[in-house]
């Protein structure tokens, strides 16, 4: 299971979410936004959703053996 981390200004530690948590919270909104701008249906993928989420949250993927 992939994990991602990002920082919040009011949190002393990075916030860690799993891939499933991000998709569960962000997929429907992201997909609808992509459709609204006329994105190619082949670009509406889980991986692109995760990449966009990481960009807007300044997040990074945590390697298997990495601790935050």
Secondary structure, DSSP 4 states (H G I P E B T S, - for coil): --EEEE--TT-SS-EEEEHHHHHHHHHHHHHHHHHHTT--GGG--HHHHHHHHHHHHT-EEEPTT---
